[in-house]
Amino acid sequence: MKSSFSESYKAAGVDITAGYKSVELMKKHINRTKNEGCLDDVGGFGGCFGLDLTGISEPVLVSGTDGVGTKIKLAMLLDKHDTIGIDCVAMCANDIICCGAKPLFFLDYIACGKNFPEKIADIVGGVAEGCVQAGCALIGGETAEHPGLMPEEDYDLAGYCTGVVDKSKILDKTAVKAGDVIIALASTGVHSNGFSLVRKVFDIENADLTAPVPELGGKGLGETLLTPTKMYVKSMLALMKEVSVKSVSHITGGGFYENIPRSLPDGIGAKIKKSDVKILPIFKYIEKVGNIPERDMFNTFNMGVGMIAIVNKEDAERAVEILKANGEDAYVIGETVNGEGVELW
């Protein structure tokens, strides 16, 4: 590609040589994610992955796609771009684990006003770290310059993850019955949802993001909010090997009230004891500064619970032990009941 250069295209705002430099800089990050399924180097027209179906009698591919939303604005304000990619992978991989699927590979898409190779490499470095945490390979992606559509410093990030599960092991929410136990897996913070409200509450573009905040343990608001989304893939796969997990819900935008019912069959609701939820300081701070009603908080944010798993009552203690052994702060927050929706008491 040394001979590929267009002065006219560069004058229009797109420097294709910057794209080549970005690819070279990001290869060291991508190489960290390679596994036995990777068949091609980055830079071709498609990512190839060899599917190992050992022990899988009826394979089902499960795919998920998502972005990071307006949390990216915070990364821009702090000029810190090496963790936002973790969020992108987690939003996709945590979704497909809800079906019981093991993530196999990931592709990213970065749209930017101008390709600054070092910045793009930082973003992809975060994506690669997310892939390592999820146990999947980064097999391709796309970086597109959009001069005239986006300011030079702006960018957006989205991704796509594919996993596989044996059809007989797909989690089936119809197995959930009244009296099952709801187990919480703690979040690391706001994750990647609700940032439009966060930005409004704190007037984020004009806020001092680095000043220590007593309510946040002395950490800066920016550092706290930019904390990457927790990856639950490996711990959930470990749990599913040992315990019959009936249903899983990734607590994203819409909080408890929107996401937990997605993991329940018709006629079954969730009863959760609010005092048992380990609400993180950042959520109490958002509620206080924004004067936000408690119900709106639980209907917008994860409130400290990034994922829930539903198991038989007799399996609950063992499930919590397994999750803790795999690095999760896991605990029981409630049970399923006859009815509909979510009751917080």
Secondary structure, 3 states (H helix, E strand, C coil): CCCCCCHHHHHCCCCHHHHHHHHHHHHHHHHCCCCCCECCCCCCCCCCECCCCCCCCCEEEEEEEEECCCHHHHHHHHCCCCCHHHHHHHHHHHHHHHHCCEEEEEEEEEEECCCCHHHHHHHHHHHHHHHHHHCCEEEEEEEEECECCECCCCEEEEEEEEEEEEHHHCCCHHHCCCCCEEEEEECCCCCCCCHHHHHHHHCCCCCCCCCECHHHCCCEHHHHHCCCCCCCHHHHHHHHHHCCEEEEEECCCCHHHHHHHHHCCCCEEEEECHHHCCCCHHHHHHHHHHCCCHHHHHCCCCCCEEEEEEECHHHHHHHHHHHHHCCCCEEEEEEEEECCCEEEC
